[in-house]
C-alpha cells in the first residue's frame, strides 16, 4: 500500500474516476434492463462496461493498457479457479437435496437438454447418459462462451479496480469495498428478477462479497486477471445453468434456491471466510 499522503490521494482520485465512468457507461443498460426488456444483449453490453471504464481511466491517467496483468497464470491457479466455484455450486445443491428443499431429477430439463443436443432417440442413451454429456458440455464449451462476457467485468473489477484499492486498503478492505461496489452494480437485475427484493439483496450482497475475497486472493496470488475470468464464468454456469436446472423446486423453499438463495449465501460465506483467513495468514 502507498504510505505518502499525495500518493494515497492520487489513488483515490483514480478509483473515483473509474467508478464515475462505470456509472455513466452502465446507466443506459441499467435503464434498458429495468424499463425495456432484460435482454442478454443488454446484460452482455453491461458486463463489458467495467473493462471500458478501466481503459478510459488508464488513458486519462496516461498509463498503458499493457500495464494490466494480462499474463497467463500458473496452472495451479487456473485449476483452482475452475474447481472452487464448481465445488461450491455442487455443495450448495447437495445441501438443498439433503435437507429436502429441492429434489433430483428434473426430467423435463433433461429431455430439453437431449433435444437441444440431438441426443433423444440415439441408440441406448438414457437420461443419465444425456445428463452427463450435457453437464460436460456446459462445464466446458459453455464456460468458454461465458468467459467472453466475464472477461469484460474482470478486466475492470479484478484487473484494474482491486489493484488500485490495494494501494490504499488492506486485503480485507479491498475485498469488502470491491464486493459492495460489485454487488450494488447488479441492482437492476435484482430489482427485475427478485420476488423478495429485500431478502435477495441481502443474500446477493453476502454472496458477492464472499466471492470477492476468493477472487481477490487468486488474483493477487497469480498476478493475473485470467483466474478471475474463469472463476466468474464457472460460477455463473454451475449456479445458473447446471445445478438449479436439474433440481425440482418445492413450494415454500424457493428462497433457499438459486444464486440469490439463502443456501448459496451460506456456502459462499463459509468459503469466503476460509480464504479471508488464508490471505491474512499468508500476509497477502
Order of alpha helices (4+ residues) and beta strands (2+ residues): alpha-alpha-alpha-beta-alpha-alpha-alpha-alpha-alpha-alpha-alpha-alpha-beta-alpha
